Amino acid sequence: MDAYQQGLETGRAKERQWSRRAQAARVEHLERQIQTLREELDAKNRRFEVDGDQAVTVDGYGYRWKGPGTLEVGDRVLLPENYVSALRHGSGPFPGTVTELGTTYTGTLSTIISRAPAVPGQIG
């Protein structure tokens, strides 16, 4: 009976291990599907230009840039004050970083004031 119990426990342990692996594989597959769908939706909805101005994402929010030149990911910019920025940064313009070219935001975009001065001690 001891060998039977040991075999039963070993079988149950293996079954639990296989079940966890199968669940992890299903989750990984679903996450890849979700990522693919997000990328497809993003590609359909992303706009890079709004009324002739460049559209960019700055720290997760959509803005427009009138120039001069074009902005690239990593560029530092000066943004206009808004309700939230006034609470977080105080009154007046505040700095941000371009995190993506284009935006998927479909509402009205605020205009970036200017490129931000270089941060002392930072390269680029």
Kinemage of the C-alpha trace (Angstrom):
@kinemage 1
@onewidth
@group {chain A} dominant
@subgroup {mainchain}
@vectorlist {calphas} color= white
{ca met a 1} P 0.000 0.000 0.000
{ca asp a 2} L 2.933 2.361 0.639
{ca ala a 3} L 4.136 2.154 -2.964
{ca tyr a 4} L 0.579 2.771 -4.166
{ca gln a 5} L 0.230 5.931 -2.016
{ca gln a 6} L 3.644 7.166 -3.080
{ca gly a 7} L 2.754 6.630 -6.743
{ca leu a 8} L -0.573 8.383 -6.246
{ca glu a 9} L 1.065 11.394 -4.594
{ca thr a 10} L 3.755 11.546 -7.270
{ca gly a 11} L 1.087 11.425 -9.980
{ca arg a 12} L -0.933 14.179 -8.312
{ca ala a 13} L 2.163 16.340 -7.919
{ca lys a 14} L 3.027 15.863 -11.611
{ca glu a 15} L -0.561 16.669 -12.612
{ca arg a 16} L -0.463 19.910 -10.573
{ca gln a 17} L 2.879 20.824 -12.184
{ca trp a 18} L 1.546 20.161 -15.709
{ca ser a 19} L -1.633 22.069 -14.917
{ca arg a 20} L 0.361 25.114 -13.738
{ca arg a 21} L 2.514 24.972 -16.874
{ca ala a 22} L -0.566 24.714 -19.105
{ca gln a 23} L -2.211 27.655 -17.304
{ca ala a 24} L 0.960 29.738 -17.633
{ca ala a 25} L 1.131 28.926 -21.354
{ca arg a 26} L -2.526 29.948 -21.802
{ca val a 27} L -1.952 33.219 -19.950
{ca glu a 28} L 1.161 33.947 -22.036
{ca his a 29} L -0.787 33.225 -25.238
{ca leu a 30} L -3.633 35.530 -24.173
{ca glu a 31} L -1.184 38.298 -23.230
{ca arg a 32} L 0.403 38.055 -26.707
{ca gln a 33} L -3.064 38.252 -28.298
{ca ile a 34} L -3.938 41.311 -26.203
{ca gln a 35} L -0.652 42.996 -27.146
{ca thr a 36} L -1.266 42.286 -30.836
{ca leu a 37} L -4.798 43.712 -30.636
{ca arg a 38} L -3.521 46.809 -28.800
{ca glu a 39} L -0.882 47.361 -31.467
{ca glu a 40} L -3.451 46.949 -34.263
{ca leu a 41} L -5.846 49.370 -32.552
{ca asp a 42} L -3.000 51.813 -31.929
{ca ala a 43} L -1.969 51.682 -35.604
{ca lys a 44} L -5.551 52.403 -36.705
{ca asn a 45} L -6.054 55.306 -34.278
{ca arg a 46} L -2.599 56.911 -33.999
{ca arg a 47} L -2.339 60.314 -35.602
{ca phe a 48} L 0.967 61.971 -36.290
{ca glu a 49} L -0.394 65.279 -37.533
{ca val a 50} L -3.237 67.538 -36.426
{ca asp a 51} L -4.171 70.447 -38.700
{ca gly a 52} L -0.600 70.593 -40.029
{ca asp a 53} L 1.040 70.397 -36.586
{ca gln a 54} L 3.096 67.440 -35.357
{ca ala a 55} L 1.253 65.290 -32.802
{ca val a 56} L 3.340 63.697 -30.043
{ca thr a 57} L 2.854 61.984 -26.712
{ca val a 58} L 4.544 63.645 -23.760
{ca asp a 59} L 4.712 61.596 -20.563
{ca gly a 60} L 1.562 59.718 -21.606
{ca tyr a 61} L -0.507 62.689 -22.835
{ca gly a 62} L -1.129 63.921 -26.372
{ca tyr a 63} L 0.101 67.370 -27.463
{ca arg a 64} L 0.691 69.241 -30.699
{ca trp a 65} L 3.904 70.939 -31.799
{ca lys a 66} L 3.928 73.873 -34.226
{ca gly a 67} L 7.706 73.857 -34.636
{ca pro a 68} L 10.274 74.966 -35.566
{ca gly a 69} L 11.498 71.583 -36.749
{ca thr a 70} L 10.124 68.291 -35.532
{ca leu a 71} L 10.318 66.655 -32.150
{ca glu a 72} L 11.822 63.223 -31.500
{ca val a 73} L 11.378 60.745 -28.658
{ca gly a 74} L 13.444 61.934 -25.702
{ca asp a 75} L 13.190 65.649 -26.518
{ca arg a 76} L 12.424 67.822 -23.498
{ca val a 77} L 9.606 70.331 -23.936
{ca leu a 78} L 7.836 73.043 -21.988
{ca leu a 79} L 4.101 72.435 -21.566
{ca pro a 80} L 1.289 74.852 -20.792
{ca glu a 81} L -0.183 74.904 -17.306
{ca asn a 82} L -3.346 72.896 -16.761
{ca tyr a 83} L -5.454 72.118 -13.724
{ca val a 84} L -3.469 69.023 -12.734
{ca ser a 85} L -0.054 70.553 -13.440
{ca ala a 86} L -0.920 73.542 -11.262
{ca leu a 87} L -1.546 71.159 -8.364
{ca arg a 88} L 1.562 69.041 -9.012
{ca his a 89} L 4.111 71.617 -10.208
{ca gly a 90} L 2.686 74.968 -9.167
{ca ser a 91} L 1.454 77.654 -11.525
{ca gly a 92} L 3.028 78.239 -14.917
{ca pro a 93} L 4.538 76.069 -17.655
{ca phe a 94} L 6.164 72.773 -16.697
{ca pro a 95} L 8.691 70.438 -18.393
{ca gly a 96} L 7.964 67.085 -20.027
{ca thr a 97} L 9.639 64.511 -22.239
{ca val a 98} L 8.406 63.276 -25.617
{ca thr a 99} L 7.732 59.568 -25.058
{ca glu a 100} L 6.125 58.660 -28.413
{ca leu a 101} L 5.664 60.125 -31.849
{ca gly a 102} L 1.985 60.590 -32.606
{ca thr a 103} L -0.934 60.138 -30.236
{ca thr a 104} L -4.015 57.974 -29.997
{ca tyr a 105} L -5.903 60.681 -28.080
{ca thr a 106} L -8.809 61.884 -30.209
{ca gly a 107} L -9.785 65.024 -28.306
{ca thr a 108} L -8.439 68.549 -28.575
{ca leu a 109} L -4.679 68.728 -28.035
{ca ser a 110} L -2.888 71.489 -26.136
{ca thr a 111} L 0.060 73.094 -27.892
{ca ile a 112} L 3.602 72.638 -26.591
{ca ile a 113} L 5.087 76.033 -25.695
{ca ser a 114} L 8.719 75.358 -26.673
{ca arg a 115} L 11.611 73.010 -26.406
{ca ala a 116} L 12.824 72.919 -22.800
{ca pro a 117} L 16.304 74.098 -21.890
{ca ala a 118} L 18.829 71.290 -21.399
{ca val a 119} L 18.983 69.882 -17.894
{ca pro a 120} L 22.390 70.671 -16.336
{ca gly a 121} L 24.566 67.571 -16.057
{ca gln a 122} L 22.486 65.607 -18.580
{ca ile a 123} L 23.904 64.555 -21.947
{ca gly a 124} L 21.792 65.106 -25.047
